[in-house]
């Protein structure tokens, strides 16, 4: 048993989930959400933040202000549960956040995904208030078989993940509706948010995925682009490496065309007769359907259902465009929004009650001889 196991009737947990334009924070008692807030971020204050760590102080200030206003006694919490950040060497499930994880999140993230701020914030609060902190089903969780990691270049190892937290949550929910165990189902999930990722679930694992740079464009991502065009942009002399990364993830997709990341605003343009808006939204839906078709081969067409989820799933008109193209594969279930906060709380509850054991995080950049060397060198910069 780990040190966090307790014998209580009610466990109190604070969940932290940074998104592109807000930070969601909730107080749970067991798996019941008793208080929540979405702390909106002024886009003007982060538009020049090329690195996610540049947003840390602004996000931390908003959380502290919320805690003070709401009267939450952080020291009385049983757990702080953060959304898992974009780091290497993570599988699905739970990890207790320690100095090692904090260092990797800060200095060696896999990508500039703002979810990584959650773990850093949770670790700071853990040290300050003496409350254990963890993350669950992180955004970079990769449970795929080794064969799925090959690419056409030996130097490039494929990354196999897909909004793990919400994807597995809604897949479990759909399996229950079908009267089956999640582990016995074959399900495709399409998480349609600021970034779009897709996954094929088989045997309780996401065995193959389309990441947000390997599938359709989205409100904030460029998606799959011919690599020759990307190479030409990289060597055009117009962009730094950080600027190109931000162009692909953050300023791509609908943002690149319309300057907004809210699909509702583009839908409004389309409804008002803007043909360009109609065309781009239609092509985005086509790309989503094509990605679902691509994943359908994972189990040779065996498929229980297709789930469309995420914030964009509230747009019924767009969901019907997608469903019309893929219903021949399997029934389509639309589960709008996300279950991320609930999934985080349930993960925390499983750790607190001893139902599940947290995993040990051991990865560090391979060019360093040890974690100690890695930490000493990066923190000295």
BELVENDA-V653121 format. One record per residue. N is the residue number from 1. RES is the residue in three letters. NEAR is the number of other C-alpha atoms within 8 Angstrom. Layout:
n: (N,N)
res: (RES,RES)
near: (NEAR,NEAR)
This chain:
n: (1,2,3,4,5,6,7,8,9,10,11,12,13,14,15,16,17,18,19,20,21,22,23,24,25,26,27,28,29,30,31,32,33,34,35,36,37,38,39,40,41,42,43,44,45,46,47,48,49,50,51,52,53,54,55,56,57,58,59,60,61,62,63,64,65,66,67,68,69,70,71,72,73,74,75,76,77,78,79,80,81,82,83,84,85,86,87,88,89,90,91,92,93,94,95,96,97,98,99,100,101,102,103,104,105,106,107,108,109,110,111,112,113,114,115,116,117,118,119,120,121,122,123,124,125,126,127,128,129,130,131,132,133,134,135,136,137,138,139,140,141,142,143,144,145,146,147,148,149,150,151,152,153,154,155,156,157,158,159,160,161,162,163,164,165,166,167,168,169,170,171,172,173,174,175,176,177,178,179,180,181,182,183,184,185,186,187,188,189,190,191,192,193,194,195,196,197,198,199,200,201,202,203,204,205,206,207,208,209,210,211,212,213,214,215,216,217,218,219,220,221,222,223,224,225,226,227,228,229,230,231,232,233,234,235,236,237,238,239,240,241,242,243,244,245,246,247,248,249,250,251,252,253,254,255,256,257,258,259,260,261,262,263,264,265,266,267,268,269,270,271,272,273,274,275,276,277,278,279,280,281,282,283,284,285,286,287,288,289,290,291,292,293,294,295,296,297,298,299,300,301,302,303,304,305,306,307,308,309,310,311,312,313,314,315,316,317,318,319,320,321,322,323,324,325,326,327,328,329,330,331,332,333,334,335,336,337,338,339,340,341,342,343,344,345,346,347,348,349,350,351,352,353,354,355,356,357,358,359,360,361,362,363,364,365,366,367,368,369,370,371,372,373,374,375,376,377,378,379,380,381)
res: (UNK,UNK,UNK,UNK,UNK,UNK,UNK,UNK,UNK,UNK,UNK,UNK,UNK,UNK,UNK,UNK,UNK,UNK,UNK,UNK,UNK,UNK,UNK,UNK,UNK,UNK,UNK,UNK,UNK,UNK,UNK,UNK,UNK,UNK,UNK,UNK,UNK,UNK,UNK,UNK,UNK,UNK,UNK,UNK,UNK,UNK,UNK,UNK,UNK,UNK,UNK,UNK,UNK,UNK,UNK,UNK,UNK,UNK,UNK,UNK,UNK,UNK,UNK,UNK,UNK,UNK,UNK,UNK,UNK,UNK,UNK,UNK,UNK,UNK,UNK,UNK,UNK,UNK,UNK,UNK,UNK,UNK,UNK,UNK,UNK,UNK,UNK,UNK,UNK,UNK,UNK,UNK,UNK,UNK,UNK,UNK,UNK,UNK,UNK,UNK,UNK,UNK,UNK,UNK,UNK,UNK,UNK,UNK,UNK,UNK,UNK,UNK,UNK,UNK,UNK,UNK,UNK,UNK,UNK,UNK,UNK,UNK,UNK,UNK,UNK,UNK,UNK,UNK,UNK,UNK,UNK,UNK,UNK,UNK,UNK,UNK,UNK,UNK,UNK,UNK,UNK,UNK,UNK,UNK,UNK,UNK,UNK,UNK,UNK,UNK,UNK,UNK,UNK,UNK,UNK,UNK,UNK,UNK,UNK,UNK,UNK,UNK,UNK,UNK,UNK,UNK,UNK,UNK,UNK,UNK,UNK,UNK,UNK,UNK,UNK,UNK,UNK,UNK,UNK,UNK,UNK,UNK,UNK,UNK,UNK,UNK,UNK,UNK,UNK,UNK,UNK,UNK,UNK,UNK,UNK,UNK,UNK,UNK,UNK,UNK,UNK,UNK,UNK,UNK,UNK,UNK,UNK,UNK,UNK,UNK,UNK,UNK,UNK,UNK,UNK,UNK,UNK,UNK,UNK,UNK,UNK,UNK,UNK,UNK,UNK,UNK,UNK,UNK,UNK,UNK,UNK,UNK,UNK,UNK,UNK,UNK,UNK,UNK,UNK,UNK,UNK,UNK,UNK,UNK,UNK,UNK,UNK,UNK,UNK,UNK,UNK,UNK,UNK,UNK,UNK,UNK,UNK,UNK,UNK,UNK,UNK,UNK,UNK,UNK,UNK,UNK,UNK,UNK,UNK,UNK,UNK,UNK,UNK,UNK,UNK,UNK,UNK,UNK,UNK,UNK,UNK,UNK,UNK,UNK,UNK,UNK,UNK,UNK,UNK,UNK,UNK,UNK,UNK,UNK,UNK,UNK,UNK,UNK,UNK,UNK,UNK,UNK,UNK,UNK,UNK,UNK,UNK,UNK,UNK,UNK,UNK,UNK,UNK,UNK,UNK,UNK,UNK,UNK,UNK,UNK,UNK,UNK,UNK,UNK,UNK,UNK,UNK,UNK,UNK,UNK,UNK,UNK,UNK,UNK,UNK,UNK,UNK,UNK,UNK,UNK,UNK,UNK,UNK,UNK,UNK,UNK,UNK,UNK,UNK,UNK,UNK,UNK,UNK,UNK,UNK,UNK,UNK,UNK,UNK,UNK,UNK,UNK,UNK,UNK,UNK,UNK,UNK,UNK,UNK,UNK,UNK,UNK,UNK,UNK,UNK,UNK,UNK,UNK,UNK,UNK,UNK)
near: (5,6,4,7,10,7,5,5,4,6,12,12,15,12,15,15,12,12,9,6,8,10,13,12,13,13,12,15,11,11,9,6,10,8,7,9,7,8,10,7,10,7,7,5,7,9,7,5,8,9,8,12,7,8,10,10,7,7,10,9,8,9,10,8,8,8,10,8,6,6,6,6,7,7,7,6,12,10,13,15,16,15,18,14,16,15,13,8,9,10,10,11,10,14,11,11,14,7,7,9,10,12,10,11,15,9,7,9,13,7,6,9,8,11,14,16,13,15,18,11,10,15,13,8,10,12,8,6,8,8,13,11,13,15,15,16,14,17,14,15,13,12,11,11,7,6,5,9,11,10,8,5,6,7,4,8,9,8,7,15,16,14,12,13,14,12,13,8,11,12,13,10,8,10,12,10,7,6,6,9,9,11,8,9,14,13,13,15,14,15,14,14,10,10,11,15,14,15,16,15,15,12,9,9,9,13,12,13,13,14,13,13,11,8,14,14,17,16,15,16,18,15,14,10,7,6,6,6,8,9,8,8,10,12,7,7,7,7,10,8,7,9,9,10,8,10,10,12,10,9,12,17,13,16,13,9,7,7,7,10,9,7,10,7,8,13,11,8,10,12,7,6,6,9,7,7,11,10,8,8,11,10,8,11,12,10,11,12,12,8,12,12,10,7,12,14,8,8,8,6,8,7,13,9,11,13,15,15,16,13,10,11,15,8,8,7,6,11,12,8,11,12,10,7,8,12,9,6,9,10,9,11,9,9,11,11,10,9,10,9,10,9,11,16,14,10,11,14,11,10,14,13,10,11,7,7,9,9,8,6,9,5,6,9,7,5,4,9,7,7,9,6,9,12,9,8,8,8,6,5,4)
